[in-house]
Amino acid sequence: MNDVNEYISHSQESMEKAIEHLNHELSQIRTGKASPAVLGGVMVSYYGSPTPLNQVANVATADARTITIQPWEKNMLGPIEKAIFESNMGMTPMNDGELIRISIPPLTEERRKDLVKKAKSLGEEAKISIRNARRDAMEHVKKAVKDGLPEDAGKKLETDIQDITNSFNERVDKLIVVKEKDIMTI
């Protein structure tokens, strides 16, 4: 029984990681508002090794439509600019010799709908991960029942696992609804 509870807790951790991953992925979908998180995946060549942008510069928002990047070393302006161009995010950095500014253009209706589709697809991927964790936990419970766990206890555990899964799926749905509202708000 203890082994089964441990496995259920492990499944719950896997579901939690799916939610964390979804949050991370959703933060990188730009919504027309300036956010340093949009540049979270940009890697800059720092003395020959790829380094996350936020480790070689201060990334901040100047206003709702402008991101500023202040490198800690002036000689990093060029590599940062190059990394942003190569990231294919459709943003053009403007270098003034001190810092880099990126203006975020307003999104078109079509682009907003594409971003909503992408967010929903990410939500579905998270739900698949959650269902996989549920499947593994259910298989473990069924194996425990075969190995001598009372059937009533097994059914109770299966119900508990399903309740946990449902609560995680609801969290995914809420995250997607919030992101969709954020994207569609002009």
N, C-alpha and C positions, 0 to 999 in steps of 0.2 A: 504493500500500500504506500509506504514511504517513497519507494522508487517511482511509483506512478505519479505521486504529487510532485516529486522533483522534476519529472518529465513535463508535467503540465506547466510548472513554473518556467521551465526552459522554453516551452512553446510560447508562453506569454512574453518572454523576453524577445523571442524572434519576431513576434507581432509588433512589439514596441519598436524594434529596430526598423521594421517596415514603415511604421509611422514616421520615425525620425528621418529615414531616407526620403520619404515622400515630402516632408517639410523642406528638406535640403533642396530637392529637385524643384519644388514649387517656388522657392525663393529665387531661383535662377531664371525663372520666366519673367521677362520684363513686361511691365504693365503700362508703359508710357510715363511712369514716374521714375525719377532718378533714384537709384538705390545702389549702394556699394556692393550688395549681394549679387548684382547682375554680373560683376566682374570676378566673382568668386572662383571661377574655374580657369582664369587666365594665368598661364605660366610664363614667367619672364626668364630669359637667359641671364643668370647672375654669375658672372665669371665662369661661364661655361656649363653651369648646372641649372636645370629648370627649377625655378623657385616660384611659389605662389606670389601673385602681385602684392597682396597685403603684407608680405614679409620684406618687401624692398621699398615700399612707399606707403604713405598715409592716404587712404582712399576715403573720401567724404562727399557729401552732397552740399553744393553751394545754394541751390534752390530746387524747386520741384522738377526742373528739367535739366539740371546741370550736375555732372559728377566731376569732382576735382581730384587729381592724383598728384601728390607732392612727394617726389622721390627723396629718400634720405641721402642719396649721393647724386649730384648733378649729372655725372656721367651715365646714369641709368635712364635719363629721359629718352634717348634713342631706342634702347632695347625694350622699354615699356611701350613706346609708341608702336614699334614693330610687332610686339606680342599682341596688342589690341587689334591691329590690322589683320594679323594671321588668325585670330580667333573667329573670324567670319561672323561677327555678331551684327554687322550692318551699322556699326558706329564709327564715326570718324574722329580721331583724337586731334586736338589742336594744341600744339606745343608753343609756349611763349618764352621758352628759355628758363623759366622758373618752375612752372608746373604745367600739367596737361589737363585740359578741359575737354569734357565730352558732353555735347548737347544731345539729349534724348529727344528724337522727333516724336510728335504725337502719332499714335497708332491709327491705321485705317480700320474701317469696320471689318473688312475682309481679314486683315491681320489679327484683329481681336478674336474673331471666330476661330481662326487657326490655333491661336494660343489657348482658347478654351478647350478645343479638341485635344491639344497636347496635354493640358492639365487633366482632362478626364481620362486620357490614356494612362497617364502616370498614376492616377487614382486606381484604375483597373489593375495595373501591375502590382500596386501595394495590396489590393484585395487578393490577388492570386497568391502573393507571398503569405498573407494571413491564412488563406485556405490551406496552403501547403503545410503550414505549422499546425493547423487544426487536424489535418489528415494524419500527420505523424503522431500527434498526441492520441487520436482516436485508435490508431493501430496499436499503440503501446497499451492502451486500456484493454483492447480486445485480447491482446497477448496475455495480459495480467489475468483476465477472466479465465482464459484457457489454463493458466498456471495455478488456478485455485482461488482467485479473488471472487467473492460472492457476486452473483449476477446483478443483484439489486444495487450494490456499491458501484459496479461497472456502469450501469445505466445512469446512476446519479452523477458519476464523473463525466460521462459523455454529455449529459445535459449541461453540466458546469462548463465544459469545454465549448459547447455550442453558444452558451450565454456570453462567454469571454469573447469568442469570435464575433458574435453579433455586435458587442460593444465596440470592438476595434473597427468593424466595418462602418458603424455609425460615425466614428471619429473621422474616418477617411472621407465619408460623404460630406461631413461638415467642413472639412478642410477644402474640399473641391468647391463646395458652394461659396465659401468665403473668397477663394481665389477667382472663381468665375465672376463674382460680383465686382471684385477688385479690377479685373481685366476689362469688364464691360463698362465700368464707370469712366465717363469722359472727363 
